[in-house]
Amino acid sequence: MFFVLSKLFWFAVQPVNLSIILLLAGLALLAVRWRRTAVALFGTAAFWLFLCVWTSFGAMLVTPLENRFPRPPLPERVAGIVVLGGGFEGGINLVRGGYELNSGGDRYVEAAALARRYPEARIVISGGSGALMLEGEDDASTSVRLFEALGVTRDRLILEGKSRNTYENALFTKELVTPAPGEAWLLVTSAFHMPRSMALFRKAEFPVTPWPIDYRTSGKEGINLFVDNPVDSLQTATLGIREWIGLIAYWLSGRIDEPFPSP
């Protein structure tokens, strides 16, 4: 139920969809001559898009998330590397059988580099299909083709393809690998996603070392206009809003112990 409700809620509040909903509601109110309310909704939609597309609002949301868990020194030995899904185009790969990457694909490239650095480490790819309606290949299945192409043999890979969100990533991964006390495990995911990921792995009592990747900001944007192209600005704002909502929702539901986890 939590998964379905979270998907429906996010569909309604993400910047583009929310703006469309406000515009449609304004048109409906205009038709019944509630003009002041309609104009207020039009203005809200326009301001919301302006904020997300033409300002550094998104970068200001994402920067504290990315800075929260800096990369630590790498340990001498690593038992395993956990890579969280979200970097593949599942719908395309299901049909074409390749390993098309999206903007989060850095996770897998970095994991392959770490696999070469630690040739004895196990590589866990945790990620099923997180879509509510769209059909796509789970990230764990796709990753086999990519890692083998990058020289990481299949026998080193542990696939967890059932999880639909980060909460399930942490639970199912721990059940699958049963980490031994004292083992060093690296957690590879996007930097903006690391605070929530670390909180969930801590809640699952799976000690991991954060290894953030896929940075979306320089951290120096500040309050400004036209700091990036409109599409990237909108994507950054969408990521930041989603991640902060996720942190608050997971905290209120008891899935994590604090709303903004610290190292």
C-alpha positions as CSV (number, residue, x, y, z in Angstrom):
1,M,0.0,0.0,0.0
2,F,2.8,2.4,0.9
3,F,4.4,1.8,-2.5
4,V,1.2,2.5,-4.5
5,L,0.3,5.6,-2.4
6,S,3.8,7.0,-2.8
7,K,3.7,6.6,-6.5
8,L,0.3,8.2,-6.8
9,F,1.2,11.1,-4.5
10,W,4.4,11.7,-6.5
11,F,2.6,11.7,-9.8
12,A,0.4,14.5,-8.5
13,V,3.1,16.7,-6.9
14,Q,6.0,16.5,-9.3
15,P,6.6,19.9,-10.8
16,V,5.3,19.4,-14.4
17,N,2.3,17.3,-13.4
18,L,1.3,19.7,-10.6
19,S,1.5,22.7,-13.0
20,I,-0.7,20.9,-15.5
21,I,-3.2,20.0,-12.7
22,L,-3.3,23.6,-11.5
23,L,-3.9,24.8,-15.1
24,L,-6.7,22.3,-15.7
25,A,-8.3,23.2,-12.4
26,G,-8.0,26.9,-13.3
27,L,-9.7,26.2,-16.7
28,A,-12.5,24.3,-15.0
29,L,-13.0,27.1,-12.5
30,L,-12.9,29.7,-15.3
31,A,-15.7,27.8,-17.1
32,V,-18.0,28.2,-14.0
33,R,-16.9,31.9,-13.6
34,W,-14.7,31.5,-10.5
35,R,-12.3,33.9,-12.1
36,R,-10.3,35.1,-9.2
37,T,-9.6,31.5,-8.0
38,A,-8.8,30.5,-11.6
39,V,-6.3,33.4,-12.0
40,A,-4.7,32.4,-8.7
41,L,-4.2,28.9,-9.9
42,F,-2.8,30.1,-13.2
43,G,-0.4,32.3,-11.4
44,T,0.7,29.5,-9.0
45,A,1.4,27.2,-11.9
46,A,3.4,29.9,-13.8
47,F,5.4,30.7,-10.7
48,W,6.1,27.1,-9.9
49,L,7.4,26.4,-13.4
50,F,9.5,29.6,-13.3
51,L,11.0,28.6,-10.0
52,C,11.9,25.1,-11.2
53,V,13.0,25.9,-14.8
54,W,14.7,29.3,-14.7
55,T,16.2,29.5,-11.2
56,S,18.7,27.6,-9.1
57,F,15.9,26.4,-6.8
58,G,16.6,22.7,-7.8
59,A,20.3,23.0,-7.2
60,M,19.7,24.6,-3.7
61,L,17.5,21.6,-2.8
62,V,20.0,19.0,-4.1
63,T,23.3,20.5,-2.9
64,P,22.8,19.8,0.8
65,L,21.7,16.2,0.0
66,E,24.9,15.7,-2.1
67,N,27.2,17.2,0.5
68,R,25.7,15.2,3.4
69,F,27.8,12.1,2.9
70,P,31.2,12.9,1.4
71,R,33.4,10.1,0.1
72,P,35.5,8.6,2.9
73,P,38.9,7.0,2.3
74,L,38.5,3.6,0.7
75,P,39.2,0.6,3.0
76,E,42.1,-1.8,2.2
77,R,39.7,-4.7,1.8
78,V,36.1,-4.8,0.8
79,A,33.8,-7.8,1.1
80,G,31.2,-6.5,-1.2
81,I,29.8,-3.6,-3.2
82,V,26.1,-2.8,-3.2
83,V,24.8,-0.9,-6.2
84,L,21.3,0.5,-6.0
85,G,19.2,0.4,-9.2
86,G,17.8,3.3,-11.1
87,G,20.4,3.8,-13.8
88,F,18.8,1.8,-16.7
89,E,16.1,2.5,-19.2
90,G,14.1,-0.5,-18.3
91,G,11.4,-0.1,-21.0
92,I,14.0,0.2,-23.8
93,N,16.1,-2.7,-22.5
94,L,13.2,-5.0,-22.2
95,V,12.5,-4.7,-25.9
96,R,16.0,-4.2,-27.3
97,G,18.0,-6.4,-25.0
98,G,20.8,-3.9,-24.4
99,Y,21.9,-1.9,-21.4
100,E,20.8,1.6,-22.2
101,L,21.7,3.9,-19.3
102,N,19.9,7.0,-18.0
103,S,21.3,9.9,-16.1
104,G,21.9,7.6,-13.1
105,G,24.0,5.2,-15.0
106,D,27.2,6.4,-13.3
107,R,26.3,4.0,-10.5
108,Y,27.1,1.0,-12.7
109,V,30.2,2.5,-14.3
110,E,31.6,3.3,-10.8
111,A,30.7,-0.1,-9.5
112,A,32.6,-1.7,-12.4
113,A,35.7,0.4,-11.6
114,L,35.5,-0.6,-7.9
115,A,35.1,-4.2,-8.9
116,R,38.5,-4.0,-10.7
117,R,40.0,-2.3,-7.7
118,Y,38.7,-5.1,-5.4
119,P,38.8,-8.3,-7.5
120,E,37.6,-10.5,-4.6
121,A,34.6,-8.4,-3.7
122,R,31.1,-9.5,-4.4
123,I,28.9,-7.2,-6.5
124,V,25.3,-6.9,-5.5
125,I,22.9,-5.2,-7.9
126,S,19.7,-4.3,-6.0
127,G,16.9,-3.1,-8.1
128,G,13.7,-4.4,-9.6
129,S,11.1,-2.5,-11.6
130,G,9.9,0.5,-9.6
131,A,7.3,1.5,-12.1
132,L,3.6,1.4,-11.1
133,M,2.2,1.0,-14.6
134,L,5.0,1.0,-17.2
135,E,6.5,-2.3,-18.1
136,G,10.3,-2.6,-18.0
137,E,13.2,-5.0,-17.4
138,D,14.5,-5.0,-13.8
139,D,17.8,-3.4,-13.3
140,A,19.4,-6.5,-11.8
141,S,18.8,-8.5,-15.0
142,T,20.0,-5.7,-17.3
143,S,23.2,-5.2,-15.2
144,V,24.5,-8.7,-16.0
145,R,24.9,-7.7,-19.7
146,L,26.6,-4.4,-18.8
147,F,29.0,-5.8,-16.2
148,E,30.0,-8.7,-18.4
149,A,30.7,-6.2,-21.2
150,L,32.9,-4.3,-18.8
151,G,34.9,-7.3,-17.8
152,V,33.1,-8.3,-14.5
153,T,32.3,-12.0,-14.6
154,R,28.9,-13.3,-13.9
155,D,30.0,-15.5,-10.9
156,R,30.8,-12.3,-9.0
157,L,27.4,-10.8,-9.4
158,I,24.6,-11.2,-6.9
159,L,21.2,-10.1,-8.3
160,E,18.4,-8.7,-6.2
161,G,15.6,-8.0,-8.6
162,K,12.5,-7.9,-6.4
163,S,12.8,-4.5,-4.7
164,R,10.6,-1.6,-5.9
165,N,12.0,1.2,-3.7
166,T,15.0,2.0,-1.5
167,Y,13.3,0.6,1.6
168,E,13.1,-2.8,-0.1
169,N,16.6,-2.5,-1.5
170,A,18.0,-2.4,2.1
171,L,15.8,-5.2,3.4
172,F,16.1,-7.6,0.5
173,T,19.8,-7.0,0.1
174,K,20.6,-7.9,3.7
175,E,18.5,-11.0,3.5
176,L,20.3,-12.0,0.3
177,V,23.9,-11.5,1.4
178,T,23.7,-11.8,5.3
179,P,26.8,-9.7,5.9
180,A,29.2,-11.0,8.5
181,P,30.3,-8.8,11.5
182,G,33.3,-6.8,10.7
183,E,33.0,-7.0,6.9
184,A,33.4,-3.8,4.9
185,W,30.7,-3.2,2.3
186,L,30.4,-0.2,0.0
187,L,27.1,1.4,-1.0
188,V,27.1,3.0,-4.4
189,T,24.2,5.3,-5.3
190,S,23.6,8.8,-6.5
191,A,24.9,11.5,-4.1
192,F,21.5,13.1,-3.7
193,H,20.0,9.7,-2.8
194,M,22.7,8.8,-0.3
195,P,21.1,10.3,2.9
196,R,17.9,8.3,2.5
197,S,19.8,5.2,1.4
198,M,22.2,5.3,4.4
199,A,19.3,5.8,6.8
200,L,17.4,2.8,5.4
201,F,20.5,0.5,5.5
202,R,21.1,1.6,9.1
203,K,17.5,0.8,9.9
204,A,18.0,-2.7,8.3
205,E,21.1,-3.1,10.5
206,F,23.4,-3.5,7.4
207,P,26.5,-1.4,8.0
208,V,27.8,0.1,4.7
209,T,30.3,2.7,3.7
210,P,28.8,5.4,1.5
211,W,30.3,5.8,-1.9
212,P,28.3,8.6,-3.6
213,I,28.4,9.1,-7.3
214,D,26.3,10.8,-10.0
215,Y,26.6,14.4,-8.7
216,R,24.1,16.8,-10.2
217,T,25.4,20.1,-8.8
218,S,28.7,21.9,-8.3
219,G,27.6,23.1,-4.9
220,K,28.4,26.7,-6.0
221,E,25.2,27.7,-7.8
222,G,23.8,29.9,-5.0
223,I,20.6,31.9,-5.5
224,N,20.6,32.7,-9.2
225,L,18.7,32.8,-12.5
226,F,19.4,30.8,-15.6
227,V,22.2,28.8,-14.0
228,D,21.5,25.8,-16.3
229,N,19.5,24.9,-19.3
230,P,15.8,24.6,-18.6
231,V,15.5,20.9,-19.0
232,D,18.4,20.1,-16.6
233,S,17.1,22.7,-14.1
234,L,13.7,21.1,-14.2
235,Q,15.1,17.6,-13.7
236,T,17.3,18.8,-10.8
237,A,14.3,20.5,-9.1
238,T,12.3,17.3,-9.6
239,L,15.0,15.2,-8.0
240,G,15.4,17.5,-5.1
241,I,11.7,17.7,-4.3
242,R,11.2,14.0,-4.6
243,E,14.2,13.2,-2.4
244,W,13.1,15.6,0.4
245,I,9.5,14.3,0.3
246,G,10.9,10.8,0.4
247,L,13.0,11.6,3.5
248,I,10.1,13.2,5.3
249,A,7.6,10.4,4.3
250,Y,10.0,7.6,5.4
251,W,10.7,9.4,8.7
252,L,7.0,10.0,9.5
253,S,6.2,6.3,8.6
254,G,9.0,5.1,10.9
255,R,11.1,3.6,8.1
256,I,14.1,5.8,9.0
257,D,15.1,7.2,12.4
258,E,15.8,10.9,11.5
259,P,14.6,13.1,8.7
260,F,18.1,14.2,7.5
261,P,20.6,11.5,8.4
262,S,24.2,12.5,9.1
263,P,27.5,10.6,8.7
